[in-house]
Amino acid sequence: MSTISDPVSAPPARAAQAGYRTLWRWHFYAGLFVMPLLLVLAITGTIYCFQPQIEPLLYPHRLVVAPAATPRLPVDTLLARARAALPPDARALRAHVESNPARSAEFVFALPGGANESVYVNPYDGAVLGTLDVDRRFMQVDRMLHRKLLLGKPGELLMELAACWTLVMLATGIALWWPGAGTSWRAALLPRFDARGRPFWKSVHASVGIWLAVGALAFVLSGLPWTGSWGKQFKALATRASLGAPRGAWGGGLALKSALPGAPAVAAAAAASGATANPPASHADHQDHSAEHARHDMASMPGMVMDDMPLPLVPWAVGAVPVPHSADAPGAPHHWTLAQVVAQMRDLRVRDGYDIVLPATADGVYTVSYFPPDPKAERTVYIDQYSGAVLRDIRYEDYGAVSKGISYGTSLHMGRYFGLANQLICAAISLGLGALAVTGFVMWWMRRPARATGASILAAPSRERAAPPLRAWKTGLVLLGIVFPLMGATLVAVWLFDRAAFRRA
């Protein structure tokens, strides 16, 4: 079920069953590793589920404005106000478009020192309300704790291992809990509130664990595709099998790039995508805007993919899609403005809650990422920065079968799909997993030897007198190690440690 524990008290006949102590021993090792990480996942996951409610309370003077009867200022004017509040060499990265009349406009800039800064502007009078460091924003810190413990790649691999070991923990916990002869289902499903000491904690641990087992399994499986090692490999495999990324994402399709107005490439791109290129407009007042784009050098470099873009989140299906780029092109006298991009997205029926990455180079494109609670509405749109031609519009219908399933799993995992009820269910599962960690620790503490040294201080369950066959379990562990190679390596390491440290037991 979860952490360092022994199973619910069982009849002697059941406890003597071949393989029972072996399963208990693996449940113990899984819990030993997962327990501290499970607490981190439970707390940070619960907090992140309520991001929409928490952030306006944390930053009310930046995020919240009083709705006004006057029209909102043009988005290009708001961007200029935000840029004026930062050093001259700050580079505009992206804009967040929000139609909520009580929310401010947000723009993200790259500062000379390497940090990214969000600037918040009142959309009615253009007043700059304040700034926030993107990486030090509370929810971003919480998310990085959840994903990688703020330890970079090593932390990311550690959390991936914790997720994989949770599968072992759940499987062995269910097997240990399963009612045997002389045990009723009612007694197995409900805690023994009349018990005291370890029997009480064991009954609570087992009952809570089995009620949460399905939700915990869904949590693990929906989170694994986002991990930094296995998740990326799985995404590449799904793409090669035409089950993950949208069709044509890896070549053979339209070359995504901006080109000079009137160049054949733009007309060909528009025809190939089925989009109608909007006629270039005269924007003499945006000459310096073009020069600003030419100084950008980080968001459209060759070899980058959507996951590398300065975006808070992108749909899983497009994360490995290459970022548009082409050979250097000379500057052009006209630019498609941010306001025109917003108008285009409104015509495409995307009006709220999306991000626009500004072109970083002379041949870059506007990249629009819409990642709403309903996966069927996800959109990724590339727009030529000179002509406004829609070079590509990736929708849910373009995803492979695997990506469609993962999109729904992600929305449910984050508590976004069906509103507050989804948030509450996710919070209950997360906190329940934290409770399993606590009760597992309490049981281990009560069961450990008063005086122990060396390996015996772990108080691991004793081995079977005779090695049980457990062919199905061994096959399952082998398959788990093949599917998750990093997990397989640690399974072997734990087995070797157990044989070496407890050889005399």
Residue pairs with C-beta under 8 A, 6 or more apart in sequence:
1 27
1 169
1 170
1 173
1 174
1 176
1 177
1 205
1 206
1 208
1 209
1 210
1 213
1 436
2 31
2 34
2 35
2 38
2 169
2 173
2 205
2 209
2 433
2 436
2 437
2 439
2 440
3 31
3 32
3 34
3 35
3 38
3 169
3 436
3 437
3 439
3 440
3 441
3 444
4 28
4 31
4 32
4 35
4 440
4 441
4 443
4 444
5 27
5 28
5 31
5 202
5 205
5 439
5 440
5 443
5 444
6 24
6 28
6 202
6 443
6 447
6 461
7 24
7 27
7 176
7 177
7 202
7 206
8 176
8 177
8 188
8 202
8 203
8 205
8 206
9 199
9 202
10 180
10 183
11 180
11 181
11 182
11 183
13 180
13 181
13 182
14 20
14 180
14 181
14 182
14 183
17 180
18 464
18 466
18 468
18 469
18 470
19 464
19 468
19 469
19 470
19 473
20 176
20 464
21 461
21 462
21 463
21 464
22 463
22 464
22 468
22 470
22 473
23 172
23 175
23 176
23 470
23 473
24 172
24 176
24 461
25 460
25 461
25 463
25 498
26 168
26 172
27 168
27 169
27 172
27 173
27 176
28 460
28 461
29 460
29 494
29 498
30 165
30 166
30 168
30 169
30 172
31 169
31 440
32 458
33 161
33 162
33 165
34 162
34 165
34 166
34 169
34 437
35 437
35 440
35 441
36 437
37 158
37 159
37 162
38 162
38 166
38 433
38 434
38 436
38 437
39 434
39 437
39 438
40 145
40 146
40 149
41 146
41 159
41 162
41 430
41 433
42 430
42 431
42 433
42 434
42 437
43 430
43 434
44 142
44 143
44 145
44 146
45 146
45 219
45 426
45 430
46 426
46 427
46 430
46 431
47 54
47 139
47 142
48 139
48 142
48 143
48 146
48 414
49 414
49 415
49 423
49 426
49 427
49 430
50 415
50 423
50 427
51 139
54 138
54 139
55 63
55 138
55 139
56 63
56 64
58 138
59 130
59 132
61 129
61 130
62 104
62 120
62 129
62 130
62 131
62 132
63 103
63 104
63 120
64 102
64 103
64 104
65 102
65 103
65 104
65 122
65 123
65 124
65 129
66 102
67 101
67 102
68 124
68 125
70 124
72 123
72 124
73 123
73 124
73 125
73 126
74 339
75 95
75 97
75 105
75 338
75 339
75 342
76 286
76 289
76 337
76 338
76 339
77 126
78 105
78 107
78 121
78 123
78 126
79 92
79 95
79 107
79 338
81 121
81 126
81 127
81 128
82 92
82 105
82 107
82 109
82 119
82 121
82 128
83 90
83 92
83 107
83 109
83 292
84 128
85 119
85 128
85 131
86 109
86 111
86 117
86 119
86 131
87 111
87 112
89 112
90 109
90 110
90 111
90 112
90 117
91 109
91 110
91 292
91 295
91 296
91 298
91 360
92 107
92 108
92 109
92 292
92 296
92 358
93 108
93 109
93 110
93 116
93 296
93 299
93 310
93 357
93 358
93 360
94 107
94 108
94 310
94 311
94 355
94 356
94 357
94 358
95 105
95 106
95 107
95 108
95 338
95 355
95 356
95 358
96 105
96 106
96 107
96 108
96 354
96 355
97 342
97 345
97 352
97 353
97 354
97 355
97 356
98 105
98 106
98 352
98 353
99 351
99 352
99 353
100 352
104 120
104 121
104 122
104 123
104 129
105 120
105 121
105 122
105 123
106 118
106 119
106 120
106 121
107 118
107 119
107 121
108 116
108 117
108 118
108 119
108 134
108 310
109 116
109 117
109 119
110 116
110 298
110 310
111 117
115 133
115 134
115 135
116 133
116 134
116 135
116 310
117 131
117 132
117 133
117 134
118 131
118 132
118 133
118 134
118 137
119 128
119 130
119 131
120 128
120 129
120 130
120 131
120 132
121 127
121 128
121 129
122 128
122 129
134 140
135 141
140 312
141 150
144 150
146 159
147 155
147 156
147 159
147 226
147 228
148 155
148 156
148 158
148 159
148 228
149 155
149 158
149 159
151 158
153 228
156 227
156 228
156 229
157 228
157 229
157 486
159 227
160 224
160 227
160 228
160 229
160 230
160 231
160 486
161 486
161 487
161 490
163 220
163 223
163 224
163 227
164 224
164 230
164 480
164 484
164 486
164 487
165 487
165 490
166 216
166 220
167 217
167 220
167 480
168 477
168 480
170 213
170 216
170 217
170 220
171 476
173 206
173 209
173 210
173 213
174 210
174 213
176 206
177 188
177 206
177 209
177 210
178 188
179 185
179 187
179 188
188 206
188 207
188 210
189 207
189 210
189 211
190 203
190 207
191 200
191 203
191 204
191 207
191 208
192 199
192 200
192 203
193 200
195 203
197 446
198 443
198 446
198 447
201 439
201 442
201 443
201 446
202 443
204 439
205 436
205 439
205 440
205 443
208 432
208 435
208 436
208 439
209 436
211 432
212 429
212 432
212 433
212 436
215 425
215 429
215 432
216 429
216 432
216 433
218 409
218 412
218 413
219 413
219 429
219 430
219 433
221 409
222 406
222 409
222 410
222 412
222 413
223 413
224 230
224 231
224 234
225 231
225 234
225 235
225 316
225 406
225 409
225 410
226 316
226 410
229 486
230 484
230 485
230 486
232 320
235 244
235 245
235 316
235 319
235 320
236 320
237 244
238 244
238 245
238 400
238 402
238 403
239 245
239 249
239 250
239 320
239 400
241 400
242 400
243 400
243 401
243 402
243 403
244 317
244 320
244 399
244 400
244 402
244 403
245 317
245 318
245 320
245 321
245 399
245 400
245 403
246 317
246 318
246 321
246 394
246 398
246 399
246 400
246 403
247 253
247 398
248 254
249 318
249 320
249 321
249 322
249 394
250 322
253 392
254 269
254 272
254 273
254 391
254 392
255 265
255 269
255 326
256 269
256 324
256 365
256 382
256 391
256 392
257 265
257 269
257 324
257 325
257 326
257 363
257 365
257 391
258 324
258 326
258 329
258 359
258 362
258 363
258 364
258 365
258 384
258 385
258 386
259 265
259 266
259 269
259 326
259 329
259 363
259 384
259 386
260 266
260 329
260 330
260 332
260 386
261 280
261 332
261 334
261 386
261 387
266 277
266 384
266 386
266 387
266 389
267 277
269 384
269 389
269 391
270 276
270 277
270 387
270 389
270 390
270 391
273 389
273 390
273 391
273 392
273 393
275 389
275 390
275 391
275 393
276 389
277 384
277 387
277 388
277 389
278 336
278 340
278 344
278 387
278 388
278 389
279 387
280 334
280 336
280 386
280 387
280 388
281 334
281 340
282 334
283 289
283 334
283 335
283 337
286 334
286 335
286 337
287 333
289 335
289 337
290 331
290 332
290 333
290 335
291 331
293 335
293 358
293 359
293 360
293 361
293 362
293 364
293 385
294 331
294 361
294 362
296 358
296 359
296 360
296 361
296 364
297 360
297 361
298 310
298 360
299 309
299 310
299 323
299 357
299 358
299 360
299 364
300 323
300 324
300 325
300 359
300 360
300 361
300 363
300 364
300 365
301 323
301 325
301 360
302 325
303 322
304 322
304 323
304 325
305 319
305 320
305 321
305 322
305 323
306 314
306 318
306 319
306 320
306 321
306 323
306 367
306 369
306 380
307 314
307 319
307 320
308 323
309 323
309 357
309 367
309 369
310 357
311 355
311 357
311 369
312 355
313 371
314 369
314 371
314 380
315 369
315 371
315 375
315 378
315 380
315 403
315 407
316 403
316 406
316 407
316 410
317 378
317 394
317 399
317 400
317 403
317 404
317 406
317 407
318 369
318 380
318 394
321 380
321 394
323 367
324 364
324 365
324 367
324 382
324 391
325 361
325 363
325 364
326 363
327 363
328 361
328 362
328 363
329 362
329 363
330 362
331 362
332 362
332 386
334 386
335 385
335 386
336 366
336 383
336 384
336 385
336 386
336 387
336 388
338 356
338 358
338 366
340 388
341 356
341 366
341 368
341 383
341 388
342 356
344 383
344 388
344 390
345 351
345 354
345 368
345 370
345 381
348 379
348 381
348 390
348 393
350 368
350 370
350 379
350 381
353 370
353 372
354 368
354 369
354 370
354 371
354 379
355 368
355 369
355 370
356 366
356 367
356 368
356 369
357 366
357 367
357 368
357 369
358 366
359 365
359 366
359 385
364 385
365 382
365 383
365 384
365 385
365 391
366 382
366 383
366 384
366 385
367 380
367 381
367 382
368 379
368 380
368 381
368 382
368 383
369 379
369 380
370 377
370 378
370 379
370 380
370 381
371 378
372 378
373 411
373 416
373 417
373 419
374 411
374 417
375 396
375 404
375 407
375 408
375 410
375 411
376 396
377 396
378 395
378 396
378 407
379 393
379 394
379 395
380 392
380 393
380 394
381 390
381 392
381 393
381 394
382 390
382 391
382 392
382 393
383 389
383 390
383 391
384 390
384 391
396 404
396 407
399 407
408 417
411 417
412 422
412 426
413 426
414 426
415 422
415 423
415 425
415 426
415 427
416 422
444 459
447 459
448 457
448 459
449 456
449 457
449 459
452 459
454 501
455 501
455 502
460 498
460 502
462 505
463 502
463 505
477 491
480 487
480 488
480 491
481 487
481 488
481 489
481 491
481 492
482 488
